[in-house]
Amino acid sequence: MLKMKKNILKITAVLGLTTVLLNSCGPKENAPLVYFPDMYFPVAYDPLMKAQDAYSDHENEIPAFVRNNGATGLSPVEGSVAQNKDGVFEEGKLPKTPDEYNAGYDASKAITTSPLNPANAAKDLERGKILFDHTCAACHGTGGDGQGTIVQSGAYSGVPNYADRDITVGSVHYVLTNGRNAMGSYAGQLNAGDRWRVAMYVMNTFKKASAPAAATAAPDEKKETTETKK
């Protein structure tokens, strides 16, 4: 009796397995819904091209990309900035050795004007200030005196005052791109055009401001000298 039950169970198991195998190899007229058709039915396409008939061979699948008018990829978020829309950066110019770096830094001091369109100078300086305050002021200070909040907290020191430095708009951009001494590169935080905008803001605000101050001191000094002689 027990042996008969075991035989019945074996026969039932074999029949069940056979049924499953036969059904799995059967026709696909009523295939289940595919939730990720682009993974299940791989199709090579440019992610920003529009699909003519996305997955049209699979009738039971949810129509793809209908809300995006057939586009196979999402458009950039509104307000996105192209990586190099200003067209002022060449990757090949990055220094590869300390000698190349030093040579590049010395050469950058000869650059006294930004390659950006001078007609947009006012807007570039306005954006430069915003970026400087957000990115640089923590160390350099909003007044460019090297007394940012991080320095004042005692966590960091040795940040120079821009007014005391021999710099140009080119050398400021070079340091922003490649770093210098304890300061690392900010090429990952600021794109090429924005690095020029920050450099322009630094020169226009912190270096230009020191020149008129020296010029106005001269007449007072001269007047004092004249009064002393009298």
DRENDO-1510 file (C-alpha; in Angstrom, 1 decimal, always signed):
<recs>
REC; n; res; u; v; w
REC; 1; MET; +0.0; +0.0; +0.0 .
REC; 2; LEU; +2.8; +2.4; +0.9 .
REC; 3; LYS; +4.7; +1.5; -2.2 .
REC; 4; MET; +1.6; +2.2; -4.3 .
REC; 5; LYS; +1.3; +5.7; -2.8 .
REC; 6; LYS; +4.9; +6.4; -3.5 .
REC; 7; ASN; +4.5; +5.4; -7.1 .
REC; 8; ILE; +1.4; +7.6; -7.5 .
REC; 9; LEU; +3.3; +10.6; -6.1 .
REC; 10; LYS; +6.1; +10.0; -8.5 .
REC; 11; ILE; +3.8; +9.7; -11.5 .
REC; 12; THR; +1.9; +12.9; -10.3 .
REC; 13; ALA; +5.2; +14.8; -10.0 .
REC; 14; VAL; +6.4; +13.7; -13.4 .
REC; 15; LEU; +3.1; +14.7; -15.0 .
REC; 16; GLY; +3.1; +18.1; -13.3 .
REC; 17; LEU; +6.6; +18.9; -14.4 .
REC; 18; THR; +5.8; +17.8; -17.9 .
REC; 19; THR; +2.8; +20.1; -17.9 .
REC; 20; VAL; +4.9; +23.1; -16.7 .
REC; 21; LEU; +7.6; +22.5; -19.3 .
REC; 22; LEU; +5.1; +22.1; -22.1 .
REC; 23; ASN; +3.3; +25.3; -21.1 .
REC; 24; SER; +6.5; +27.3; -20.8 .
REC; 25; CYS; +7.4; +26.4; -24.4 .
REC; 26; GLY; +4.0; +27.1; -25.8 .
REC; 27; PRO; +2.7; +30.1; -27.9 .
REC; 28; LYS; +3.0; +33.7; -26.6 .
REC; 29; GLU; -0.4; +35.1; -27.6 .
REC; 30; ASN; -1.3; +35.9; -24.0 .
REC; 31; ALA; +2.2; +36.8; -22.7 .
REC; 32; PRO; +2.2; +38.7; -19.3 .
REC; 33; LEU; +2.7; +42.5; -19.2 .
REC; 34; VAL; +6.3; +43.5; -19.4 .
REC; 35; TYR; +7.1; +46.4; -17.0 .
REC; 36; PHE; +10.6; +47.2; -18.4 .
REC; 37; PRO; +10.4; +46.5; -22.1 .
REC; 38; ASP; +13.6; +48.4; -22.9 .
REC; 39; MET; +15.4; +45.9; -20.8 .
REC; 40; TYR; +13.4; +42.8; -21.9 .
REC; 41; PHE; +13.5; +43.7; -25.6 .
REC; 42; PRO; +16.9; +45.5; -25.9 .
REC; 43; VAL; +16.9; +48.1; -28.7 .
REC; 44; ALA; +19.9; +50.2; -29.5 .
REC; 45; TYR; +19.1; +53.9; -30.0 .
REC; 46; ASP; +20.4; +57.4; -29.4 .
REC; 47; PRO; +18.8; +58.4; -26.1 .
REC; 48; LEU; +17.8; +61.8; -27.4 .
REC; 49; MET; +16.3; +60.6; -30.7 .
REC; 50; LYS; +12.6; +60.2; -31.2 .
REC; 51; ALA; +11.4; +56.7; -31.6 .
REC; 52; GLN; +9.3; +56.1; -34.8 .
REC; 53; ASP; +7.5; +53.0; -33.4 .
REC; 54; ALA; +8.9; +52.1; -30.0 .
REC; 55; TYR; +8.5; +48.3; -29.5 .
REC; 56; SER; +5.6; +48.2; -32.0 .
REC; 57; ASP; +6.1; +44.4; -32.4 .
REC; 58; HIS; +5.0; +43.7; -28.9 .
REC; 59; GLU; +1.2; +44.4; -28.8 .
REC; 60; ASN; +0.6; +43.7; -25.2 .
REC; 61; GLU; +3.2; +46.3; -24.0 .
REC; 62; ILE; +2.3; +49.7; -22.6 .
REC; 63; PRO; +3.0; +52.3; -25.3 .
REC; 64; ALA; +6.4; +53.8; -24.6 .
REC; 65; PHE; +7.3; +57.5; -24.3 .
REC; 66; VAL; +3.8; +58.7; -25.2 .
REC; 67; ARG; +4.0; +61.7; -22.9 .
REC; 68; ASN; +7.3; +62.8; -24.3 .
REC; 69; ASN; +6.0; +62.8; -27.9 .
REC; 70; GLY; +7.9; +59.7; -28.8 .
REC; 71; ALA; +11.3; +60.9; -27.5 .
REC; 72; THR; +13.4; +58.0; -26.2 .
REC; 73; GLY; +15.1; +60.1; -23.5 .
REC; 74; LEU; +14.1; +63.0; -21.2 .
REC; 75; SER; +15.1; +66.6; -22.2 .
REC; 76; PRO; +17.6; +68.5; -20.0 .
REC; 77; VAL; +16.1; +70.1; -16.9 .
REC; 78; GLU; +15.0; +73.7; -17.5 .
REC; 79; GLY; +17.9; +76.0; -16.6 .
REC; 80; SER; +20.6; +73.4; -17.2 .
REC; 81; VAL; +23.9; +74.8; -18.5 .
REC; 82; ALA; +25.8; +73.1; -21.2 .
REC; 83; GLN; +29.2; +71.7; -20.1 .
REC; 84; ASN; +31.2; +74.1; -22.3 .
REC; 85; LYS; +28.7; +76.4; -23.9 .
REC; 86; ASP; +31.2; +79.3; -23.7 .
REC; 87; GLY; +33.7; +77.3; -25.8 .
REC; 88; VAL; +36.8; +78.6; -24.0 .
REC; 89; PHE; +38.3; +75.4; -22.6 .
REC; 90; GLU; +40.6; +72.8; -24.2 .
REC; 91; GLU; +41.3; +69.7; -22.2 .
REC; 92; GLY; +44.6; +69.1; -23.9 .
REC; 93; LYS; +46.0; +72.3; -22.2 .
REC; 94; LEU; +45.8; +70.8; -18.7 .
REC; 95; PRO; +49.4; +70.5; -17.2 .
REC; 96; LYS; +50.7; +66.9; -16.8 .
REC; 97; THR; +53.8; +67.6; -14.8 .
REC; 98; PRO; +55.0; +70.2; -12.2 .
REC; 99; ASP; +57.2; +71.8; -14.8 .
REC; 100; GLU; +54.2; +72.1; -17.2 .
REC; 101; TYR; +52.1; +73.5; -14.3 .
REC; 102; ASN; +54.7; +76.2; -13.4 .
REC; 103; ALA; +55.2; +77.1; -17.0 .
REC; 104; GLY; +51.5; +77.4; -17.5 .
REC; 105; TYR; +51.1; +79.5; -14.4 .
REC; 106; ASP; +53.8; +81.9; -15.4 .
REC; 107; ALA; +52.3; +82.2; -18.9 .
REC; 108; SER; +48.8; +82.8; -17.4 .
REC; 109; LYS; +50.0; +86.0; -15.7 .
REC; 110; ALA; +50.3; +87.5; -19.2 .
REC; 111; ILE; +46.6; +87.1; -19.8 .
REC; 112; THR; +44.9; +90.3; -18.6 .
REC; 113; THR; +41.6; +90.0; -20.4 .
REC; 114; SER; +38.9; +87.3; -20.3 .
REC; 115; PRO; +38.1; +85.5; -23.5 .
REC; 116; LEU; +34.4; +85.9; -22.8 .
REC; 117; ASN; +32.3; +88.4; -24.8 .
REC; 118; PRO; +33.0; +91.9; -23.4 .
REC; 119; ALA; +29.5; +92.9; -24.3 .
REC; 120; ASN; +28.3; +90.6; -21.5 .
REC; 121; ALA; +30.8; +91.9; -18.9 .
REC; 122; ALA; +28.1; +93.3; -16.5 .
REC; 123; LYS; +26.2; +90.0; -16.4 .
REC; 124; ASP; +29.4; +88.0; -16.2 .
REC; 125; LEU; +30.6; +90.1; -13.2 .
REC; 126; GLU; +27.1; +89.7; -11.5 .
REC; 127; ARG; +27.3; +85.9; -11.9 .
REC; 128; GLY; +30.9; +85.9; -10.9 .
REC; 129; LYS; +30.0; +87.5; -7.6 .
REC; 130; ILE; +27.3; +85.0; -6.9 .
REC; 131; LEU; +29.7; +82.1; -7.7 .
REC; 132; PHE; +32.5; +83.6; -5.6 .
REC; 133; ASP; +30.2; +84.1; -2.6 .
REC; 134; HIS; +29.0; +80.5; -2.9 .
REC; 135; THR; +32.2; +78.8; -3.7 .
REC; 136; CYS; +35.2; +80.9; -2.6 .
REC; 137; ALA; +34.2; +83.2; +0.2 .
REC; 138; ALA; +34.3; +80.5; +2.9 .
REC; 139; CYS; +38.1; +80.7; +2.7 .
REC; 140; HIS; +38.9; +83.9; +0.8 .
REC; 141; GLY; +36.2; +86.0; +2.6 .
REC; 142; THR; +33.5; +88.1; +0.9 .
REC; 143; GLY; +36.0; +91.0; +1.0 .
REC; 144; GLY; +38.8; +89.0; -0.6 .
REC; 145; ASP; +41.0; +89.5; +2.4 .
REC; 146; GLY; +41.5; +85.8; +3.2 .
REC; 147; GLN; +39.4; +86.0; +6.3 .
REC; 148; GLY; +36.5; +83.7; +5.4 .
REC; 149; THR; +34.4; +81.8; +8.0 .
REC; 150; ILE; +36.6; +78.7; +7.7 .
REC; 151; VAL; +39.7; +80.8; +8.4 .
REC; 152; GLN; +38.1; +82.7; +11.3 .
REC; 153; SER; +37.0; +79.4; +12.9 .
REC; 154; GLY; +40.7; +78.4; +13.1 .
REC; 155; ALA; +40.2; +75.3; +11.0 .
REC; 156; TYR; +42.4; +76.7; +8.2 .
REC; 157; SER; +45.0; +79.4; +7.8 .
REC; 158; GLY; +47.3; +80.9; +5.3 .
REC; 159; VAL; +44.7; +82.2; +2.8 .
REC; 160; PRO; +46.2; +85.3; +1.2 .
REC; 161; ASN; +44.7; +88.7; +0.7 .
REC; 162; TYR; +44.0; +89.4; -3.0 .
REC; 163; ALA; +45.2; +93.0; -2.6 .
REC; 164; ASP; +48.7; +91.7; -1.7 .
REC; 165; ARG; +49.0; +89.2; -4.6 .
REC; 166; ASP; +50.6; +89.7; -8.0 .
REC; 167; ILE; +47.8; +88.2; -10.0 .
REC; 168; THR; +45.9; +88.7; -13.3 .
REC; 169; VAL; +42.6; +87.5; -14.5 .
REC; 170; GLY; +44.5; +84.7; -16.3 .
REC; 171; SER; +46.4; +83.5; -13.3 .
REC; 172; VAL; +43.2; +83.5; -11.2 .
REC; 173; HIS; +41.5; +81.4; -13.8 .
REC; 174; TYR; +44.5; +79.1; -14.0 .
REC; 175; VAL; +44.5; +78.5; -10.3 .
REC; 176; LEU; +40.7; +77.9; -10.3 .
REC; 177; THR; +41.3; +75.3; -13.0 .
REC; 178; ASN; +44.4; +73.6; -11.7 .
REC; 179; GLY; +44.7; +74.5; -8.1 .
REC; 180; ARG; +47.8; +75.9; -6.3 .
REC; 181; ASN; +49.5; +75.1; -3.1 .
REC; 182; ALA; +46.9; +74.0; -0.5 .
REC; 183; MET; +44.0; +75.0; -2.8 .
REC; 184; GLY; +42.7; +72.3; -5.1 .
REC; 185; SER; +41.2; +72.5; -8.5 .
REC; 186; TYR; +37.6; +73.8; -8.8 .
REC; 187; ALA; +37.2; +72.6; -12.4 .
REC; 188; GLY; +34.7; +70.0; -11.0 .
REC; 189; GLN; +32.6; +72.7; -9.3 .
REC; 190; LEU; +32.7; +75.5; -11.9 .
REC; 191; ASN; +32.6; +75.1; -15.7 .
REC; 192; ALA; +35.2; +76.9; -17.9 .
REC; 193; GLY; +33.1; +80.0; -18.5 .
REC; 194; ASP; +32.2; +80.4; -14.8 .
REC; 195; ARG; +35.8; +80.1; -13.8 .
REC; 196; TRP; +36.5; +83.1; -16.0 .
REC; 197; ARG; +33.6; +85.0; -14.5 .
REC; 198; VAL; +34.9; +84.4; -11.0 .
REC; 199; ALA; +38.4; +85.5; -12.1 .
REC; 200; MET; +36.9; +88.7; -13.6 .
REC; 201; TYR; +35.0; +89.4; -10.4 .
REC; 202; VAL; +38.1; +88.9; -8.3 .
REC; 203; MET; +40.1; +91.3; -10.4 .
REC; 204; ASN; +37.4; +93.9; -10.8 .
REC; 205; THR; +36.4; +93.9; -7.1 .
REC; 206; PHE; +39.5; +93.2; -5.1 .
REC; 207; LYS; +42.4; +94.4; -7.3 .
REC; 208; LYS; +40.7; +97.3; -9.0 .
REC; 209; ALA; +39.5; +98.6; -5.6 .
REC; 210; SER; +43.0; +98.9; -4.2 .
REC; 211; ALA; +44.2; +101.2; -7.0 .
REC; 212; PRO; +41.8; +104.1; -6.5 .
REC; 213; ALA; +42.5; +104.0; -2.8 .
REC; 214; ALA; +46.2; +104.5; -3.4 .
REC; 215; ALA; +45.5; +107.2; -5.9 .
REC; 216; THR; +43.3; +109.2; -3.5 .
REC; 217; ALA; +45.9; +109.0; -0.8 .
REC; 218; ALA; +48.4; +110.9; -2.9 .
REC; 219; PRO; +46.7; +114.3; -2.8 .
REC; 220; ASP; +46.2; +114.2; +1.0 .
REC; 221; GLU; +49.9; +113.3; +1.4 .
REC; 222; LYS; +50.9; +116.1; -0.9 .
REC; 223; LYS; +48.7; +118.6; +1.0 .
REC; 224; GLU; +50.2; +117.5; +4.3 .
REC; 225; THR; +53.7; +117.9; +2.9 .
REC; 226; THR; +52.9; +121.4; +1.7 .
REC; 227; GLU; +51.4; +122.4; +5.0 .
REC; 228; THR; +54.4; +121.1; +6.8 .
REC; 229; LYS; +56.7; +123.3; +4.7 .
REC; 230; LYS; +54.6; +126.3; +5.5 .
</recs>
